[in-house]
Amino acid sequence: MTDIVKHEAPDALTRSGEGLRVAKAMGNMITTRYSVELQGKRYVTVAGATLLANGLGYTVREVEVKYIEIGGASGWEATAEVVDQDGRVIGRGSGICLTSESMWAKRPEFARRAMASTRAAGRALRLCVGHLFGMLGDRVQTVTLEEMPE
């Protein structure tokens, strides 16, 4: 006879409390090393968001990257997922990087592809743990730096 073990997912209050604990524990390191100040507001980088997610037992992975053309511009569209320790998808996001962006127009193709992937990861992470960015400091925004316009 085999025993069946049922794992209960933690309730929302338990997950929320753990998130707050991790954000407070990592707050100084993330704001010092993994954020940038723009116009008096602080933005966490994708690397900082990844660190915060790792503290909660999550990781981000690239799912798909494809070459696209939109309105005369070309570039890359990427999709990323945030997964828990059991491989369950808990969030998903997409991002693009196009030649119509002045900062990216003359950059090599591989760089635009990488930025699309970074933006997708940032979006997926923000949707999962962005609410915790506010616990990192009073001027920290809930959007990642890489999602900001030029």
HELIX and SHEET records of a PDB file:
HELIX    1   1 ALA A   12  ARG A   33  1                                  22    
HELIX    2   2 VAL A   46  GLY A   55  1                                  10    
HELIX    3   3 GLU A  109  VAL A  129  1                                  21    
HELIX    4   4 GLY A  130  LEU A  136  5                                   7    
HELIX    5   5 LEU A  145  GLU A  147  5                                   3    
SHEET    1   A 2 SER A  35  LEU A  38  0                                        
SHEET    2   A 2 LYS A  41  VAL A  44 -1                                        
SHEET    1   B 3 THR A  59  ILE A  70  0                                        
SHEET    2   B 3 ALA A  73  VAL A  83 -1                                        
SHEET    3   B 3 VAL A  89  LEU A  98 -1                                        
END                                                                             
